[in-house]
Amino acid sequence: MEERGGDPWQQCMDIAVQLALQAGQIIKKAVTKEKQVSTKTSAADLVTETDHLVEDMLISSLKEKFPLHRFIGEESTSAGSKCILTESPTWIIDPIDGTCNFVHRFPPVAVSIGFAVNQELEFGVIYHCTEERLYTGRRGQGAFCNGQRLQVSKVTDISQALVLTEIGTKRDPATLKLFLSNMEKLLKLQTHGLRIIGSSTLALCHIASGAADAYYQFGLHCWDLAAATVIIREAGGVVIDTSGGPLDIMSCRVVAAGSKELAMLIAQELLPIDYGRDDEK
């Protein structure tokens, strides 16, 4: 169904927006209802029947329209599907980012839909279900929230920065020691503050909007990163590997910031936490 000539992927993005809004309505209705909760890789890695319902709805709807496209979804990957990014048009989906928040009715809950062609991210759509904020980014065409253009902050000094992070699903003593050491290192640099909101995609959207200045994490996944990376870059920000090199969305680690200087400074401080790779699981 790709259009010939003109803009080949605009139809895909329009459909992604429609489906994200549909998924958001399902999630918003389910927030206040009793949930069937189970765990995946750890006691902190939660999944509900709504995660499965939303992912099935998104992928089946997209497959009907784009039967030759490939799909990477959080729950299908957990169920054993391979997480491989090829050169084919590929949808990268997180049906509910912030499942723990969703279970507890804590507001930051989102659906995230990213799209890549030739292993390059083309667009991202993230819908904050409880606040009805639609974040979109299209390569070369800017980033928006409910139609308003997004612009990152240009803070370069960590002592003037608000930094966001997430804990990740590992809770073993060695991982916790590294996680807390990284927080301590940034606090010793007199950062304005550190925040954890329970949704990596929405935390990354806060970087795109300029509400926060930087984000880092070990233990997030390609479905957390794909859409948000386009949105941040189109808002003028940078998204890199924790080593300071180019981002690899399969590497389970990231630093994002409004300025390259701040991103590099944070990357230089971080002690690595090994979560493996999405494409080797």
C-alpha positions as CSV (number, residue, x, y, z in Angstrom):
1,M,0.0,0.0,0.0
2,E,3.0,2.3,-0.1
3,E,2.3,5.3,-2.4
4,R,4.3,5.6,-5.6
5,G,6.2,8.9,-5.8
6,G,5.7,11.8,-3.5
7,D,5.9,10.8,0.2
8,P,5.9,7.0,0.5
9,W,5.4,6.8,4.3
10,Q,2.9,9.5,5.1
11,Q,0.0,7.1,4.9
12,C,1.8,4.8,7.4
13,M,2.2,7.7,9.8
14,D,-1.4,8.8,9.4
15,I,-2.6,5.3,10.2
16,A,-0.1,5.1,13.2
17,V,-1.7,8.2,14.7
18,Q,-5.2,6.8,14.3
19,L,-4.2,3.5,15.9
20,A,-2.3,5.1,18.7
21,L,-5.5,7.1,19.6
22,Q,-7.6,4.0,19.4
23,A,-5.2,2.1,21.6
24,G,-5.1,5.1,24.0
25,Q,-8.9,4.9,24.5
26,I,-8.7,1.1,25.3
27,I,-5.9,1.8,27.8
28,K,-7.6,4.8,29.4
29,K,-10.8,2.7,30.0
30,A,-8.8,-0.2,31.4
31,V,-6.8,2.0,33.9
32,T,-9.6,2.0,36.5
33,K,-10.7,-1.6,36.0
34,E,-9.4,-4.7,37.8
35,K,-6.4,-6.1,36.0
36,Q,-4.9,-9.6,35.5
37,V,-1.2,-9.0,36.3
38,S,1.7,-11.4,35.6
39,T,5.4,-11.1,35.5
40,K,8.0,-11.7,32.8
41,T,11.8,-11.4,33.5
42,S,11.5,-10.2,37.1
43,A,9.0,-9.3,39.8
44,A,9.3,-5.7,38.6
45,D,8.6,-6.6,34.9
46,L,4.8,-6.6,34.7
47,V,2.4,-7.5,31.9
48,T,-1.4,-7.3,31.8
49,E,-4.1,-8.6,29.6
50,T,-4.4,-5.1,28.2
51,D,-0.8,-5.1,27.0
52,H,-1.6,-8.2,24.9
53,L,-5.0,-6.9,23.7
54,V,-3.5,-3.6,22.5
55,E,-0.5,-5.1,20.8
56,D,-2.7,-7.7,19.1
57,M,-5.0,-4.9,17.9
58,L,-2.2,-2.7,16.6
59,I,-0.3,-5.5,14.8
60,S,-3.4,-7.1,13.3
61,S,-4.7,-3.7,12.0
62,L,-1.3,-2.9,10.5
63,K,-0.8,-6.3,8.9
64,E,-4.1,-6.0,7.2
65,K,-3.0,-2.7,5.6
66,F,0.7,-3.6,5.1
67,P,1.0,-7.4,4.7
68,L,4.7,-7.2,3.6
69,H,5.9,-5.1,6.5
70,R,7.7,-6.6,9.6
71,F,6.8,-6.1,13.2
72,I,8.7,-5.9,16.5
73,G,6.4,-5.8,19.6
74,E,7.2,-6.0,23.2
75,E,4.8,-8.7,24.1
76,S,5.4,-10.8,21.0
77,T,9.1,-10.6,21.6
78,S,8.5,-11.7,25.3
79,A,6.5,-14.7,23.9
80,G,9.5,-15.8,21.8
81,S,9.4,-13.8,18.5
82,K,12.8,-12.8,17.2
83,C,13.7,-9.1,17.6
84,I,15.6,-8.4,14.4
85,L,15.7,-5.1,12.5
86,T,16.1,-5.7,8.8
87,E,16.0,-3.3,5.9
88,S,12.3,-4.0,5.4
89,P,9.7,-1.5,6.6
90,T,9.4,-2.4,10.3
91,W,6.9,-1.3,12.9
92,I,8.4,-1.2,16.5
93,I,5.6,-1.2,19.1
94,D,5.2,-0.8,22.8
95,P,1.5,-1.3,23.5
96,I,1.7,0.0,27.1
97,D,4.9,1.8,28.2
98,G,4.6,2.2,31.9
99,T,2.8,-1.0,32.7
100,C,3.6,-0.7,36.4
101,N,2.1,2.8,36.4
102,F,-0.9,1.4,34.5
103,V,-1.4,-1.3,37.2
104,H,-1.2,1.2,40.0
105,R,-3.2,3.9,38.1
106,F,-0.2,6.3,38.2
107,P,-0.6,8.7,35.3
108,P,2.4,8.4,33.0
109,V,1.2,5.6,30.6
110,A,1.7,5.7,26.9
111,V,1.5,3.7,23.6
112,S,4.5,4.0,21.4
113,I,4.7,3.2,17.6
114,G,8.0,3.6,15.8
115,F,8.6,2.9,12.1
116,A,12.0,2.1,10.4
117,V,13.0,1.6,6.8
118,N,16.4,0.4,5.7
119,Q,17.3,0.3,9.5
120,E,16.7,4.1,9.6
121,L,14.0,5.5,11.9
122,E,11.4,7.3,9.8
123,F,8.7,8.4,12.3
124,G,7.5,8.0,15.8
125,V,4.1,8.3,17.4
126,I,3.6,8.3,21.2
127,Y,0.3,8.9,22.9
128,H,0.1,9.8,26.6
129,C,-3.2,8.0,27.3
130,T,-4.2,9.6,30.6
131,E,-3.3,13.2,29.6
132,E,-4.4,12.9,25.9
133,R,-1.0,14.2,24.6
134,L,-0.1,13.0,21.1
135,Y,3.6,13.3,20.4
136,T,4.7,12.9,16.8
137,G,8.0,13.2,14.9
138,R,8.8,12.6,11.2
139,R,12.3,12.5,9.9
140,G,13.1,15.9,8.4
141,Q,9.7,17.4,9.2
142,G,9.9,18.3,12.9
143,A,8.3,17.1,16.1
144,F,5.0,18.1,17.6
145,C,2.7,17.6,20.7
146,N,-1.0,18.0,19.9
147,G,0.1,20.1,16.8
148,Q,2.5,22.4,18.7
149,R,6.1,22.2,17.5
150,L,8.5,20.8,20.1
151,Q,11.9,22.3,20.9
152,V,14.5,20.9,23.3
153,S,16.3,22.9,25.9
154,K,19.8,23.9,25.0
155,V,21.2,23.5,28.5
156,T,24.9,22.4,28.4
157,D,25.9,22.7,32.1
158,I,24.8,19.7,34.2
159,S,24.5,22.1,37.2
160,Q,21.6,23.7,35.4
161,A,20.0,20.5,34.2
162,L,17.0,18.4,35.2
163,V,17.9,14.8,34.4
164,L,15.5,11.8,34.1
165,T,16.2,8.1,34.3
166,E,14.5,4.8,34.8
167,I,15.5,1.9,37.1
168,G,15.2,-1.0,34.7
169,T,13.9,-4.5,35.6
170,K,16.9,-6.0,37.2
171,R,17.0,-5.9,41.0
172,D,20.0,-8.0,41.9
173,P,22.6,-6.3,44.3
174,A,25.3,-5.7,41.7
175,T,22.9,-4.0,39.3
176,L,21.4,-1.9,42.1
177,K,24.8,-0.8,43.2
178,L,25.7,0.4,39.7
179,F,22.4,2.1,39.3
180,L,22.7,4.0,42.5
181,S,26.3,4.8,41.8
182,N,25.3,6.5,38.6
183,M,22.7,8.6,40.3
184,E,25.2,9.5,43.0
185,K,27.8,10.6,40.4
186,L,25.3,13.0,38.7
187,L,24.1,14.3,42.1
188,K,27.7,15.1,43.0
189,L,27.9,17.2,39.8
190,Q,25.2,19.3,41.4
191,T,22.5,18.6,38.8
192,H,19.3,20.5,39.6
193,G,17.5,17.2,40.1
194,L,16.9,13.5,39.1
195,R,13.5,12.2,38.3
196,I,12.0,8.7,37.7
197,I,8.5,8.7,36.2
198,G,8.0,5.1,35.3
199,S,7.7,5.5,31.5
200,S,10.9,5.8,29.4
201,T,9.0,6.9,26.3
202,L,7.3,9.8,28.1
203,A,10.5,10.7,29.9
204,L,12.1,11.0,26.5
205,C,9.2,13.1,25.3
206,H,9.9,15.5,28.2
207,I,13.4,15.9,26.7
208,A,11.8,16.7,23.3
209,S,9.5,19.3,24.8
210,G,12.3,21.0,26.9
211,A,10.6,20.1,30.2
212,A,13.7,18.2,31.2
213,D,17.2,18.4,29.8
214,A,18.7,14.9,29.7
215,Y,17.8,11.3,30.1
216,Y,19.9,8.1,30.5
217,Q,19.1,4.5,31.0
218,F,20.4,1.0,30.9
219,G,17.8,-1.7,30.4
220,L,15.3,-0.1,28.1
221,H,14.4,-1.7,24.7
222,C,14.1,-0.9,21.0
223,W,10.3,-0.5,21.5
224,D,11.0,2.2,24.2
225,L,13.5,4.0,21.9
226,A,12.3,3.9,18.3
227,A,9.5,6.4,18.3
228,A,11.0,8.7,21.0
229,T,14.4,8.9,19.2
230,V,12.8,10.4,16.1
231,I,10.8,12.9,18.2
232,I,13.8,14.1,20.2
233,R,16.0,14.4,17.1
234,E,13.3,16.3,15.2
235,A,12.9,18.6,18.3
236,G,16.7,19.5,17.9
237,G,18.1,17.1,20.5
238,V,20.6,14.3,20.4
239,V,20.2,10.6,21.2
240,I,23.5,8.6,21.6
241,D,24.9,5.4,23.1
242,T,26.1,5.5,26.7
243,S,29.6,5.1,25.4
244,G,29.3,8.5,23.6
245,G,29.1,6.8,20.2
246,P,26.1,6.5,17.8
247,L,22.9,5.1,19.1
248,D,22.2,1.4,18.5
249,I,18.5,0.9,19.4
250,M,19.2,-2.8,20.0
251,S,21.8,-2.2,22.7
252,C,19.4,-1.6,25.6
253,R,21.1,1.7,26.6
254,V,20.8,5.4,25.8
255,V,21.7,8.9,26.6
256,A,19.4,11.7,25.3
257,A,19.7,15.4,25.8
258,G,18.9,18.8,24.4
259,S,22.6,19.5,23.7
260,K,25.5,17.3,22.5
261,E,27.6,18.8,25.3
262,L,25.3,17.6,28.0
263,A,24.8,14.2,26.5
264,M,28.5,13.6,26.2
265,L,29.2,14.8,29.8
266,I,26.6,12.4,31.2
267,A,27.9,9.5,29.0
268,Q,31.4,10.0,30.3
269,E,30.2,9.7,33.9
270,L,28.1,6.5,33.6
271,L,29.2,3.1,34.8
272,P,27.8,0.5,32.3
273,I,25.1,-2.0,33.3
274,D,24.9,-5.0,31.1
275,Y,21.3,-5.8,29.9
276,G,22.5,-7.7,26.7
277,R,21.0,-6.8,23.3
278,D,17.4,-7.1,22.1
279,D,18.6,-8.8,18.9
280,E,20.4,-11.5,20.8
281,K,17.6,-12.7,23.1
